[in-house]
Amino acid sequence: MRHPYSYRRALASLVVGALAAWPAPLLASGFQLVEQNASGLGNAYAGQAAGVQDASAIFFNPARLARLSGKQVVVAVSPVGIATTFDDTASTRPQLGPVSIPVPLGNTGGDAGGWVPVPNAYFSWQVASQWWLGLGVNAPFGLKTEWDSDWVGRFTAVSSEVHTININPTVAIKLSDAFSIGGGADYQRLKATLSQEVPYGGLAFGGAVAAAGPAAGAGILAQLGGPAGLALEGLSAVEGDTWSWGWNVGAALEIGDSGSLAATYRSAIKHDLDGNVTFAGAPSFATVGPLGGLGTALNARFADGPVTAQIELPETVSVAAAYEGETVELLADWTWTGWSSIQTLTIERAGGPVLSQVPLNFEDTWRAGLGFNYKLQDAWTLRLGTAYDRTPVQDAHRTPRLPDQDRIWAAIGFQYRLGKAGALDLGYSHLFIDEGMSMLPNQTAPTSPPTGNLIGHYHAKVDIVSVQYRHSF
């Protein structure tokens, strides 16, 4: 008979995983997080849909729960270190029409990365000879970049955080000795915080000149306190969150005693975010007299208030194969991600005009991986792997919020089995990331604050370490 405290320990592990899930750095292409266990990190997550052998199958392929007996808890955490820097080559100050805004150009931003832990937890339960239930808590998407507040690209981005928590109840069925299927629902929270500097003085002056001519510009200049007021700037921040639903399915086919093929699909999830925008240090303009109407419009432009935004996180399809001999296991996969669901980041005032609009023009992308496991002895397994991961970001639209580029994974890991019930996994991976070009033009559309031309190159490197404990009972 199973002891009741085993259930409590399993549920407690999942709760800890859920509470520990915080903003994560970008790791896979775009801002997708493939780091959903530690047992796969040593293989660079190659072939996980076919080769996963623990309860993290809830994420990688729910059909693979059918190879687990009894109950199992998996808890993992992956500290990730990212270094991201920018080399400026020809950036310029913001300009609105004929007005060049006289703000300091700024520095190159320092290191926008840092170390962030990425946790996840899973619980599986064989409820009958051919039925399994599972529950996973993880963070499938995440992003965190933070540049110096006075850097050259501050009018495009200062800090960016995207945080997801995904709750994934799952069921799997073994239809025959060779074939199993599984599926689940994804209840997902997305929280986003984006900040950037706004050139209040130049935007107000340039807007006045464009709307009503030089006399209006002179009036606004007077209210700004003279020419020095043209350099007035301050931090604008948008924060919003939402909960939404998605789903995932998978299938696995055993081929003989050693081979397997698998396929899995995770749906797109559309998020409708509600939040607020704030403008720190924004000027206040007179709303009476000859500039009254213009002053009212500018005050409304810089007013705090509710905002909305929409984003559709992409669908993914993965096909994988695995071969497991007595001492050697080979893994391979190909994964497609429909990043073209994200074309423009538009933030609107609730019931009002567009506040900002940034073209992203993401492209669909793919990832391919190869993995190798070798059983050194009864208790130890060596893992090796590599993967090539393409970015959805085009050079002409690469922003400092997501200075993403193609990357190659090099990974190593070990598993140590603690008797029949437990196993400890350790993994390490280094990501070699291509240099990313930035050639963002000055944004002058009425709904986009002027940003200046951000021209240069991004350099990044990533190191991932991961530890996981698996307990079966």
Sequence and secondary structure as in RCSB ss.txt:
>XXXX:A:sequence
MRHPYSYRRALASLVVGALAAWPAPLLASGFQLVEQNASGLGNAYAGQAAGVQDASAIFFNPARLARLSGKQVVV
AVSPVGIATTFDDTASTRPQLGPVSIPVPLGNTGGDAGGWVPVPNAYFSWQVASQWWLGLGVNAPFGLKTEWDSD
WVGRFTAVSSEVHTININPTVAIKLSDAFSIGGGADYQRLKATLSQEVPYGGLAFGGAVAAAGPAAGAGILAQLG
GPAGLALEGLSAVEGDTWSWGWNVGAALEIGDSGSLAATYRSAIKHDLDGNVTFAGAPSFATVGPLGGLGTALNA
RFADGPVTAQIELPETVSVAAAYEGETVELLADWTWTGWSSIQTLTIERAGGPVLSQVPLNFEDTWRAGLGFNYK
LQDAWTLRLGTAYDRTPVQDAHRTPRLPDQDRIWAAIGFQYRLGKAGALDLGYSHLFIDEGMSMLPNQTAPTSPP
TGNLIGHYHAKVDIVSVQYRHSF
>XXXX:A:secstr
   HHHHHHHHHHHHHHHHH       SSTTB     STTGGGTTTTHHHH  STTHHHH GGGGGG  SEEEEE
EEEEEEEEEEEEESS    EETTEE      B      EEEEEEEEEEEEEEETTEEEEEEEE SBEEEEE  TT
BTTTTT SEEEEEEEEEEEEEEEE SSSEEEEEEEEEEEEEEEEEEEE HHHHHHHHHHHHH HHHHHHHHHHTT
SGGGGG  EEEEEEEEEEEEEEEEEEEEEETTTEEEEEEEE  EEEEEEEEEEETT      SSTTHHHHHHHHH
HT  EEEEEEEEE  EEEEEEEEE SSEEEEEEEEEE GGG  EEEEEETTS EEEEEE     EEEEEEEEEEE
 SSSEEEEEEEEEE  S  GGG BTTB    EEEEEEEEEEEETTTEEEEEEEEEEEE  EEEEE    STTS  
   EEEEEEEEEEEEEEEEEEE 
